[in-house]
């Protein structure tokens, strides 16, 4: 398949017809699945197998960042770190990655389905749109695991008191690279009722002038992220260094707060 034709013609035509952009690309994929079509008789296993091939294409500093952050957090007693993916991309492709399987607790992505678990993909099972991403932030915030919310999707609407939520928004660090991440940037930074919000970082391609301009006008000037860097995650890279420092700072704050609480009569 020609990616430019897929995105600029097939998906764009559906968007012009009124399709939500996320639904448009999933519909366009389904239109290309089947006997004699470009994607052939595509199955969930095919997507998973394809995802296994992507580990060599991760940005510089990955997966080292995850291992490094886990080691740093272990220095703080009673503090843990968890990694999640919330994406409009296909969940089976993401979950196929060995890096994701090793380091990430849960993946929330769009899904296609067939008539059986191993059947040819024919239907849209789940579509994660712009604001739909925020739903999964609340699931993480309230401690609802995917195994529970799959059985009861409305569980996320349960009223869980702020002091009973296992992962407060102020403990979240969100990294995103596009328009679909803006609702999550705002939610994490504001904290959804908490006195202090979390931290949001934007990612852009420094080679593309339009990418840098978009970040400046849409993210930085509007305060949706605290900063934006190129996608490089080594200790010597700007984003990699900031993520390490942000995690260490939050761990220190949690430890100090706990010690202070223990000293109170």
SEZA-446408 format. One line per 2 residues: number of its first residue (from 0); their letters; for each residue z, x, y of C-alpha. Coordinates in nm, 3 decimals, always signed. Example, Ala and Ser with C-alpha at 12.3 -4.5 7.8 and 13.67 -1.06 7.14 Angstrom:
# residues 2
0	as	+0.780,+1.230,-0.450 ~ +0.714,+1.367,-0.106
# end
This chain:
# residues 265
0	xx	+0.000,+0.000,+0.000 ~ -0.068,+0.105,+0.356
2	xx	+0.271,+0.096,+0.537 ~ +0.111,+0.047,+0.880
4	xx	-0.091,-0.248,+0.756 ~ +0.217,-0.395,+0.589
6	xx	+0.443,-0.376,+0.894 ~ +0.198,-0.409,+1.182
8	xx	-0.027,-0.676,+1.034 ~ +0.128,-0.863,+0.742
10	xx	+0.488,-0.871,+0.863 ~ +0.393,-0.911,+1.229
12	xx	+0.170,-1.211,+1.150 ~ +0.462,-1.384,+0.976
14	xx	+0.696,-1.308,+1.268 ~ +0.438,-1.460,+1.504
16	xx	+0.446,-1.773,+1.286 ~ +0.820,-1.802,+1.351
18	xx	+0.964,-1.616,+1.054 ~ +1.286,-1.424,+1.108
20	xx	+1.186,-1.053,+1.097 ~ +1.403,-0.984,+0.793
22	xx	+1.266,-1.284,+0.605 ~ +0.914,-1.189,+0.711
24	xx	+0.925,-0.849,+0.542 ~ +1.078,-0.995,+0.225
26	xx	+0.811,-1.268,+0.215 ~ +0.539,-1.007,+0.272
28	xx	+0.677,-0.804,-0.019 ~ +0.668,-1.107,-0.248
30	xx	+0.308,-1.175,-0.141 ~ +0.221,-0.829,-0.275
32	xx	+0.398,-0.869,-0.612 ~ +0.217,-0.993,-0.920
34	xx	-0.055,-0.908,-1.167 ~ -0.343,-0.736,-0.988
36	xx	-0.152,-0.710,-0.659 ~ -0.053,-0.380,-0.484
38	xx	+0.310,-0.378,-0.604 ~ +0.227,-0.502,-0.952
40	xx	+0.484,-0.683,-1.164 ~ +0.781,-0.539,-0.977
42	xx	+1.131,-0.583,-1.122 ~ +1.486,-0.504,-1.014
44	xx	+1.482,-0.206,-1.250 ~ +1.173,-0.070,-1.074
46	xx	+1.354,-0.089,-0.740 ~ +1.661,+0.082,-0.885
48	xx	+1.449,+0.358,-1.041 ~ +1.272,+0.411,-0.710
50	xx	+1.608,+0.446,-0.534 ~ +1.703,+0.729,-0.770
52	xx	+1.415,+0.934,-0.628 ~ +1.538,+0.914,-0.269
54	xx	+1.837,+1.150,-0.288 ~ +1.619,+1.448,-0.197
56	xx	+1.511,+1.272,+0.124 ~ +1.854,+1.220,+0.281
58	xx	+1.908,+1.364,+0.629 ~ +2.054,+1.717,+0.669
60	xx	+2.423,+1.739,+0.587 ~ +2.425,+1.460,+0.327
62	xx	+2.596,+1.417,+0.087 ~ +2.817,+1.703,+0.208
64	xx	+2.959,+1.488,+0.488 ~ +3.113,+1.238,+0.244
66	xx	+3.276,+1.506,+0.033 ~ +3.404,+1.683,+0.343
68	xx	+3.555,+1.368,+0.492 ~ +3.729,+1.281,+0.164
70	xx	+3.887,+1.628,+0.154 ~ +4.002,+1.607,+0.516
72	xx	+4.157,+1.263,+0.471 ~ +4.355,+1.379,+0.168
74	xx	+4.560,+1.598,+0.404 ~ +4.722,+1.280,+0.538
76	xx	+4.973,+1.111,+0.311 ~ +4.897,+0.748,+0.234
78	xx	+4.561,+0.744,+0.414 ~ +4.232,+0.673,+0.236
80	xx	+3.866,+0.660,+0.339 ~ +3.595,+0.428,+0.209
82	xx	+3.220,+0.423,+0.266 ~ +3.000,+0.114,+0.279
84	xx	+2.634,+0.032,+0.341 ~ +2.534,-0.287,+0.522
86	xx	+2.155,-0.303,+0.537 ~ +1.862,-0.537,+0.570
88	xx	+1.693,-0.309,+0.315 ~ +1.679,-0.384,-0.055
90	xx	+2.015,-0.349,-0.227 ~ +1.874,-0.237,-0.562
92	xx	+1.688,+0.053,-0.397 ~ +2.003,+0.165,-0.213
94	xx	+2.220,+0.133,-0.525 ~ +1.972,+0.344,-0.722
96	xx	+2.078,+0.652,-0.526 ~ +2.316,+0.882,-0.712
98	xx	+2.476,+0.972,-0.378 ~ +2.551,+0.607,-0.307
100	xx	+2.689,+0.555,-0.657 ~ +2.923,+0.854,-0.621
102	xx	+3.067,+0.802,-0.275 ~ +3.025,+0.438,-0.168
104	xx	+3.256,+0.149,-0.249 ~ +3.012,-0.138,-0.190
106	xx	+2.654,-0.196,-0.081 ~ +2.549,-0.510,+0.105
108	xx	+2.171,-0.544,+0.115 ~ +1.889,-0.794,+0.091
110	xx	+1.793,-0.896,-0.261 ~ +1.493,-1.034,-0.446
112	xx	+1.514,-1.212,-0.782 ~ +1.304,-1.322,-1.075
114	xx	+1.335,-1.598,-1.335 ~ +1.560,-1.364,-1.536
116	xx	+1.759,-1.052,-1.456 ~ +1.470,-0.836,-1.582
118	xx	+1.191,-1.065,-1.469 ~ +0.917,-1.009,-1.213
120	xx	+1.050,-1.058,-0.861 ~ +0.949,-1.397,-0.720
122	xx	+1.224,-1.520,-0.491 ~ +1.439,-1.420,-0.195
124	xx	+1.796,-1.412,-0.325 ~ +1.971,-1.277,-0.016
126	xx	+1.844,-1.186,+0.329 ~ +2.066,-0.986,+0.561
128	xx	+1.962,-1.053,+0.919 ~ +2.103,-0.917,+1.247
130	xx	+2.418,-1.126,+1.273 ~ +2.448,-1.166,+0.896
132	xx	+2.555,-0.801,+0.893 ~ +2.872,-0.895,+1.081
134	xx	+2.971,-1.127,+0.797 ~ +3.009,-0.829,+0.566
136	xx	+3.212,-0.639,+0.822 ~ +3.457,-0.930,+0.814
138	xx	+3.458,-0.925,+0.432 ~ +3.552,-0.555,+0.444
140	xx	+3.803,-0.617,+0.723 ~ +3.977,-0.894,+0.526
142	xx	+3.965,-0.708,+0.194 ~ +3.737,-0.948,+0.007
144	xx	+3.542,-0.762,-0.261 ~ +3.179,-0.857,-0.341
146	xx	+3.284,-0.972,-0.690 ~ +3.490,-1.248,-0.524
148	xx	+3.255,-1.345,-0.242 ~ +2.959,-1.372,-0.481
150	xx	+3.147,-1.654,-0.656 ~ +3.270,-1.804,-0.329
152	xx	+3.054,-1.710,-0.028 ~ +3.275,-1.916,+0.203
154	xx	+3.579,-1.700,+0.129 ~ +3.498,-1.483,+0.431
156	xx	+3.597,-1.776,+0.655 ~ +3.957,-1.773,+0.528
158	xx	+4.214,-1.724,+0.804 ~ +4.376,-1.390,+0.725
160	xx	+4.636,-1.280,+0.984 ~ +4.541,-0.960,+1.167
162	xx	+4.844,-0.771,+1.032 ~ +4.747,-0.862,+0.675
164	xx	+4.391,-0.730,+0.689 ~ +4.363,-0.406,+0.487
166	xx	+4.088,-0.244,+0.698 ~ +4.139,-0.315,+1.071
168	xx	+3.835,-0.288,+1.296 ~ +4.009,-0.007,+1.485
170	xx	+3.987,+0.198,+1.164 ~ +3.612,+0.141,+1.129
172	xx	+3.340,+0.386,+1.224 ~ +2.995,+0.227,+1.230
174	xx	+2.674,+0.430,+1.233 ~ +2.347,+0.246,+1.295
176	xx	+1.993,+0.318,+1.405 ~ +1.826,-0.002,+1.517
178	xx	+1.817,-0.344,+1.681 ~ +1.965,-0.509,+1.373
180	xx	+2.284,-0.305,+1.420 ~ +2.361,-0.423,+1.775
182	xx	+2.583,-0.720,+1.671 ~ +2.787,-0.484,+1.450
184	xx	+2.814,-0.224,+1.727 ~ +2.964,-0.488,+1.955
186	xx	+3.195,-0.635,+1.691 ~ +3.339,-0.300,+1.584
188	xx	+3.391,-0.176,+1.939 ~ +3.560,-0.497,+2.057
190	xx	+3.779,-0.525,+1.750 ~ +3.751,-0.903,+1.693
192	xx	+4.093,-1.001,+1.825 ~ +4.260,-0.665,+1.775
194	xx	+4.401,-0.483,+2.077 ~ +4.194,-0.173,+1.999
196	xx	+3.844,-0.163,+1.854 ~ +3.675,+0.091,+1.633
198	xx	+3.400,+0.342,+1.701 ~ +3.022,+0.292,+1.694
200	xx	+2.763,+0.569,+1.692 ~ +2.393,+0.523,+1.749
202	xx	+2.128,+0.731,+1.574 ~ +1.782,+0.802,+1.714
204	xx	+1.481,+1.021,+1.646 ~ +1.484,+1.297,+1.911
206	xx	+1.115,+1.370,+1.850 ~ +1.010,+1.024,+1.966
208	xx	+1.043,+0.967,+2.341 ~ +1.047,+0.589,+2.296
210	xx	+1.342,+0.620,+2.058 ~ +1.549,+0.817,+2.311
212	xx	+1.461,+0.573,+2.592 ~ +1.555,+0.275,+2.373
214	xx	+1.895,+0.427,+2.295 ~ +1.964,+0.491,+2.663
216	xx	+1.867,+0.144,+2.788 ~ +1.982,-0.073,+2.497
218	xx	+2.287,+0.108,+2.363 ~ +2.443,+0.366,+2.594
220	xx	+2.407,+0.188,+2.929 ~ +2.535,-0.136,+2.779
222	xx	+2.834,+0.031,+2.613 ~ +2.741,-0.080,+2.264
224	xx	+2.797,+0.270,+2.126 ~ +3.009,+0.558,+2.254
226	xx	+2.728,+0.807,+2.198 ~ +2.401,+0.855,+2.014
228	xx	+2.272,+1.159,+1.830 ~ +2.000,+1.279,+1.598
230	xx	+2.058,+1.202,+1.228 ~ +2.205,+1.538,+1.122
232	xx	+2.543,+1.547,+0.950 ~ +2.638,+1.912,+0.902
234	xx	+2.961,+2.040,+1.055 ~ +2.752,+2.226,+1.313
236	xx	+2.548,+1.918,+1.411 ~ +2.654,+1.691,+1.698
238	xx	+2.682,+1.373,+1.490 ~ +2.835,+1.548,+1.191
240	xx	+3.095,+1.713,+1.411 ~ +3.177,+1.389,+1.596
242	xx	+3.222,+1.194,+1.274 ~ +3.460,+1.455,+1.135
244	xx	+3.658,+1.465,+1.459 ~ +3.676,+1.085,+1.484
246	xx	+3.804,+1.051,+1.129 ~ +4.064,+1.325,+1.178
248	xx	+4.183,+1.170,+1.504 ~ +4.224,+0.826,+1.351
250	xx	+4.410,+0.969,+1.052 ~ +4.649,+1.148,+1.288
252	xx	+4.706,+0.829,+1.488 ~ +4.784,+0.632,+1.171
254	xx	+5.028,+0.899,+1.052 ~ +5.207,+0.918,+1.389
256	xx	+5.236,+0.539,+1.409 ~ +5.386,+0.521,+1.060
258	xx	+5.641,+0.793,+1.130 ~ +5.742,+0.617,+1.450
260	xx	+5.787,+0.289,+1.261 ~ +6.003,+0.461,+0.999
262	xx	+6.237,+0.596,+1.267 ~ +6.299,+0.254,+1.419
264	x	+6.637,+0.099,+1.325
# end
